[in-house]
């Protein structure tokens, strides 16, 4: 089906259908209920369902809303999607890019490459409208359902009230056929930045609200702009204090204009005023059509805690950042990747419930990192004092001619996966001279292996990786059977996993973060590290 047709069909991904739960006298208990059918909620249901864990997703709509919304999906998100089985259509239909350019007024300051090395399946980013991203997730859910995965997607099922008990949650739901009630061992809130669930529970965000407004304009046009991220400080076309240009599929382009704080929103949203800004940027000879427009402000805030007994929050429901750096949807998918395997081990009785506290700790750590980067980006892009603006412009002037100043330019530090440095599930580093990029807590970098890629061989479970040294094909410990993979110390694997050492053994978590590493296989050390990474230590 052509992608433009999918754009039209994407809005009713899971139309309402009456469920058996609505015809019972007593509330049915489910192991997991997910509230919210956006990309984070769908990914959460898919992750659990592919593990064989029964999950029900409830959403008050029947699919994604209009507009491209999130568009930038990072390499780590694509790696997770590939493990779920839907990465390929995202790559095939997205706009792939690695290069960005930074301008000040009418001058290019410099350009950067986010993935300067070879040996990766995925690019640094793809641009893909959120309706398409969600549709590919839902299509994978349908495939999984057909193969027996216990996933239920229920549109037009609005959660109106929750009651949190010691060992379950009671959930009241309204549908077109009237109300009904179910229970859940665990309720996961993926219901977005405005999170009705958070409000039902009397919870709130802590953090900073930025006093600025930005205009989004999605347009269709035929233009010769390259497939790159272009960002202007104080653009010469005088359509705001900053501007951003991105290419999307279907000939759609995303343009952001910074408007400032004291504006008349109704006036700015008039089509003639939006076109005035676009005409100044694109020039009189470019023909275009408006697809979707919106004005937004943003916050860099999070909940104090992401876990509240049997209720766990993920994605924008748990944390919010500015759009600079594409950290919103990407960090939400990392929440899913972190929570899915932990909840799976708890539900099957292999790990203690306290393991879920590590989700709260690790993903708050990730949210704080994103908020810090996002706040710094916003302060650099939108200086609020004459001194800050003078500093910003001095950095830009230096960066045009001197490489040392370019790391100081902050047009949005683009999303990279979080490293869980210093957190309890990590075993202290046992590989002196090992590369920093694969230290305990870090995500595993991909690399070519045989006819495929390393991450494909690590799979969904704990795994052992031996680089230049043998590890057992199977290793039983802590109620689990770990698969072992031994690879030669050569090429990209050597560069990324050995550093100054000649061989190494890695214990890899199910979310493909490093749990521990050593010069050689030692059953006792691996068992202790495994227990620690399962929350038993």
N, C-alpha and C positions, 0 to 999 in steps of 0.2 A: 504493500500500500504506500503511495507517495506520502512524504512527510507532511506536506501541507494539508492533506486529508486527515492525517492523524491529529494535527493541531485542532481541527474542528471536532473530532471525536473524543478528544482527551477529557472533556469536561464532565462526562458521565461514565466514569471508569467502573463504578460499582453501584448500579442503580438499585433502588429499594426492592427488597423481596422479603416476604414474611418468613420468619424463622420458627423452628419448632419450639424455641424457648418462650415464644409468645403464647403458646397454647398449653402450658403446664400450670398446675395448681401451686407448685412450690418453686422458688427460684432455683435455677440450674447453676451449679458451681463449675466454673472454668478455671483451669490452671493459670492462664494469663489473659487479661483483657488489655488491649491497647486503645487509648483514646486519641483520635486524630488520624486522618487519612492523608496527610501530606507526605513528602518524601521520607521523613524520619519515621513516621508511623508505619508506612508500608514496608520500609526496609526492616523495621523491628519485627513486624509480623512474619516477613519472609525469612529472616535469620532464625527465628524460633521454629517456624514451621519446617524448615529444611533440617533442623535437628530432630524432628519428630515430636515436638512439643505442641500440644493443642493450643491455639491462640485465636481469639476473636478480636477483630478490629471494628470499632464503632466510630462513625463520623456523622456529623449533622448535615453534611452535603453528600453529593453522589460522585464527587471527583474534584479536580483542581479548579480554582477560580480562573478568571480571565487574566490575560497579561503574561509576559514571559517570566516575571518575578525573578527568582534565582536563575542565573545563566552560566556562572563559571564553576565548573566541577574539576577538582584538583586530581592530580595523579593518584594520591592515596585513596580518594573516593572511588576512582576507576578500578583500582586494585581490589577494593572490597566488593565492588559491583561484579567484577569478573569472578570472584569466588562465589558470589551468589548465582552466577550464570546469566547475567544480563549486561556484562561489560561490553561485549562485542557490538550489539546494536547501538549502544551509546557512542562507541568509537566510530562506527560506520556512518552515523547520522550527525555527529557533532562536528563543530569547526575546531580543528586541532591547532594549538598554538603554543609556542615557547618563548617568543620574543616580545618585548615591550619597548616602547619609546617614550621619552619624557621631553616635553617642550616647555619653554618659558617665553611667553609672548609669541613671537613668530620664529623662534630659534629652537632647533633640536639640541637639547643638552647632552643626551647620551642615549644609548640603547643597552638592553640587558637580555641575557639568555637564561631562562630559568632551568633549563636542562641541557647543560653544555656537554654532557658525556653520553656516549652510546650505551647500548646494552640494556634498554628498558622496553617493555611492551608498550607502555603508555606514555603519552606526552606529558608535559608539565600541567597543562589544562586542556579541557575542551569547553567550548561555549555551546550550550544546548538549553533551549527554553525549558523551564520547569515542567510544563505540561507533558513534554516529550519524555523527560527524565522519569517522571512519575508513571507514564504509560508503560515504559519499558520495565519498570519494577512490577507493575500490575500484570503485565503479560507473563512475566516470569512466575508470579504468584499463580496465575491460571495454569501454567505448565506444571508447577509443583502440585497443585490441587489435583490435576488429572493423574499424577503419579502417586497420589495418596497422601500428600502432605496435609496435616490437619489445620488448615488455615481457613477462617471465615471472614469475609469482608462484608460489612453491613452498612450501606449508605442510608441516609435519612433515619439514623438512630442517634438521637441527641441525648447525651447524658445530662440529666437535670439535677441530680443529687448523688452524693456518695457518703457512706458511713464507714469509717475505718475501724475495724475490729482488730483484736490481737493477732488472729491468724487468717483473716480474709478481709475483703472489702465488699460492702453491699452497694449495688449500683442501680439507680432508678433511671429509666430510659423512656423517651417519648418517640413514637413513630407515627406515620400517617394512619396506622390502624389503632392508635391509642397507646397507653403506657404499658410497660412491663418491667420486671425486676430480675436481675441476675446477680450472682456472686462471683468473686474472683479471688484466687489465692494471692495474685499479684496484679496490680493495676499500674500501667505505664502511661504517663501523661506525655503525649507528643502533640498537644493541641495548640501549639504556636505561641507567638509572643503575647497575645492577649489572654491565653490560657484560662478558660472558664474553670478548669479543674483547680488551678492554683487559687482562684478566687473563692471557689466553694470551700476550700480548706483554710481560708483566711491567711494565705501566704503571700509574700510579695518579693520584689526585687530589691537589691541594694546596689548602688553605683551612681553613675553620672548620666545626666541628660544633656545633650549637646544642643546649643541654641543656634541652629542653622537649618536651612531648608534646601532640598535638592529636587530638581525636576528630572524625571525619567521620561524620555521619549523613545519609544520603539517605532522605527520607520522601515518601510521597504524602499529600496533604491538600488539603482545600478551605478556603482562607483568603483574607482580603481584603487581604493584604499587596500593595503595588504592585510593579511590575516594576522594582525598584531594588536596588542593593547597600546593605545595612544592616550597619553594623559598630558593636559596643558595646565600649567600654572599661569594665572593672569593672561588668558588667551587673547591673542591679537584681535579676534573677532568680537570681543567685548560683549559676550553673552553670559557673563557670570565671572566669579573669581577663579573658578577652575572648571574643567570640562574633561569628559572621558568618552572615548569612542571604542566600541567593540563590535565585531562581526558575529552574527548568529546564523543558524541555518535558514534556508528558505529566502535568502536575500533580505533578511531582517537585520537591522543594525540597532544596537543599544547606545543611546547617547544620554549622558548625565550632565546637567548644568548646576553649578552651585549658585543659589539665589540669595543667600544671606538670611538673617533672622526676621527682620521687620518687613514683611511682605504682605500683600493682599492676595491670599491664595486663590480666591475666586477670579481675580483679575489675571493672575499668572496662568491659570488653567484655560483661559479663553484661547480658542484655536489660533486666532490671529496673532496673539502674543507668543505662543509656542512656535508658530511658523516664523515669526520675526527673528527669534533666536536661531532657529535652524537655518534660515536663509543666510544669516550673517556668518555662520560657521561653514556651510557647504558651498556657498556661492550661488549666483543667479542661474547657472546653467544646469544644476543638478535637480532632476525631477524626483520627487519622493511622495509617499503616502503615509499618513499617520496610522499606526496600528494600535497603539496603546500608550496612554500618558498617565502620569501620577506625580504628585509631590509628596515627599516623605521627609520626616525628621528621624532621628535615631538616638539610641541610648547604648551605653556600654555598661550593662548591669547583669547581675545574676542572682539566683536564689542563694540564701546562706547555705542551705543543704539541698542536695538533689534527691536524697532518700528520706522519706517520712513513713517509717514503719513498712507497711505493705504497699505503699504508693511510691513510685519512682518517676522522676521527671527527666526528660531528654530533649535535646534540640532547643528551639527557641522558647519553649515553655520553661526551660531551666536557665537559659542565658541568652543575652542579646549583645550584638556588637554592631559597629557601623558597617556599611557595605564595602568599605575600602579594604581590599585584601581577600574578598570572597571567602570569609570565614564562617558565615552563618550556616548554610546547608552542609558545607564540608565538615564543620565541627560536629554537627548533628549526626551525620553518618558515622563519625568516629565514636560518638556516644553509643550508638547502636552496636558497633563492632566491639566495644569494651563490655557492654552490658550483656549481650546475647550469650556468650559462652559461659559467663559467670552464673547467670540465671539458669542456664541449662544444667550446669553441674549441681547447683543447689536443688533444682527440681528432681533430678534423678538420684539425689541422696549421696553423691560422691564428694561434695564439698559442704562445709557448714554455711549456714545462712549469713554468718558474719562476712563471708567473701563479698557480699553485695556492698558492704561498707567501703570496700576498696574501689568500687565503681564511683561512689560519691567522692572519695578522696582524689582518685586519678582524674576524673573528668572535671572536678572543680579546679584542679591544677591546670588542666587544659584550657578551661574557660578563663582563668586568670591570665594565662599566657596570651590568649586571643584578645582579651580586653585590654591588656597592656599594649600590645602591638597596634590594636585598632585605635586606642586613645592617642597614642603617639602619632599615628598617621593623620588622624583628624586634626590634632593640634598643629601639625606641620602644614597641612593643606589649607586650614582655615585659621590662620593666626589671629588672635583676639586683641593684640596690642601692637603699637608702632614698633616696639623693640623686637617682638616676636617676628613681625613681618620683615624687618630689616635683616634679622638673622637668617630667616628663610631665603630671602632673595640673595643674600651674600653667599649662602651655600650653593644656590643654583648657579650663580655666576662662576664660582670656583669649579663646580662640577663640569661645566662645559669644557674646561681646558685641563683639569687635573683629576686623575683617577682617584686620589686619596679622598676627595670630597664626595664621591658618588655614593658611598654607603650611607652618608648622612641625608641624602635626598629620600624623602619618604612620601611617595605618592600612593601608598598602600602596600605594606609588607604582605606579600601574597601568601596564601594559606599553605602551610606545611604541616605534616603530622606532628603531634605532641610527643616529646620524650619525657617519660615518667621518672625523671632523675630524683634519686634520693627517697623514693616511696617504698612502702613496706613489702610489696610483693617481689621486689628485685633482690637477687642474691648479690652480695658485693662482688665486684669485678675480679675474676680469677685469672685474667689473661693479660699480664704485663706486656705492654707494647702493642696491644690490640687497637684497632682503629676506633676513634671516638664515635664515628657514625653508627657503629654496631655495639655500643656499650649496653649494659643492662638497662632496660627501660626504653630503649630506642626501637622504632619500627624497623623491620628487616628491609634493606634495599633489595630490589629485584636484580637479577643478573641472568644472562643466557646460560642454559644448561641443556646439553643434548640438542634436541629439536624444539625445546620449549623454554620455559623460564622457571627460575627457582621457586617463586611463590606458589606456582601450581603444585609443586611437590610437597610443600609444607602442609597444605590442606586445612582442615577445620579443627584439628585436635592438637594437643601438645606433640611436639616433634623434636627429635634429635638431629642435629646437623654436624657432620664431621667434615672438616675441610683439611685435606692432606693427612688425615688420620682416621682409622676405622672407628665406627660406632656400630653397636649391634643393630640388626634389622628390626628386632622387637625388644622392648624393654618393659617389664612389668613393675609398677610401683604405685603406691597410693591408690589402689583400685583401678588404675588405668593401664592400658597397653599403649606405649609410645612407639611410633614408627621411626626408624632410623634411616637417614640418608647420608651416604658417604660420597663426597665429590673430590676430584683432584684439585690441588692447590695451583690453579692456573687462571689466567685471564681476569675477567671482571670479578669473579668470585674471590680470587686471591687479593685483588686490590681492595675490595669492599669488606672482607671478613678477616683478613690476616694482618694487615698493617706491617709492623716490624717483626712479626712472629713467623714461624715456619709451618705451624699447624694449629688447629683450634677445634674445640667441640662447643656447640651452642645448644642450649635448651630454649626452644621457641614456644611461646604461648599460642593458644588458638587464634588470637587476634594478630598473630605474627609480629608481636613485640618480643624482644630478647628478654628472657627471664634470668639467664646466667650463662657464663662462658668460662672455659678452662683450656689448658694446653692439651689435655688428653681426657679420654673417657674414664670416669671414676664413678662406679655405681652408687657409692654412699653419698658423694657430693651431689650427683644428679637427683637422687631420691630426696635429699634434704631441700634442694632448690625447688623441686616439684611440690613438695609439701608446703613450702613457703608461698609459692605462687598460687596455691589453691586456698590460701588463708588459714592453713592449719598450724602455722608456726607463730 
